[in-house]
């Protein structure tokens, strides 16, 4: 997608994105993804334990309404978590890396810190309670 964006920028005669920014964004995304993979087992076990011990409702897995409700809840929690990252100084200190790119391009969307990953995982765990 980054390459396609640069080709489109050339076609419409817009300045291409800074190479350094793209590399930093992609590298941070790789670190984020590798950390996500390493944490996956731990997070999955926590989710399973919370579900087993504290599930208030068992929603049918193959129901369309379950998926719609789940999507809306996840988006709701994601919005408020992201907003909290902008509102509280101690959270903003970790999240501001996402907003430090010199140029805004498609690779900027994947520029996240590992702290963001942990904060999002904690917010989703709390949603499940």
Buried (B, 14 or more C-beta within 10 A) or exposed (E): EBEEBBEEBEEEEEEBBEEEBBEBBEEBBEEBEEBBEEBEEEBEEBBEEBEEEEEEEEEEEEEEEBEEEEEEEEEEBBEEBBEBBEEEEEBEEBBEBBEEBEBEBBBBEBBBBBBBBBBBBEBBBEBBE
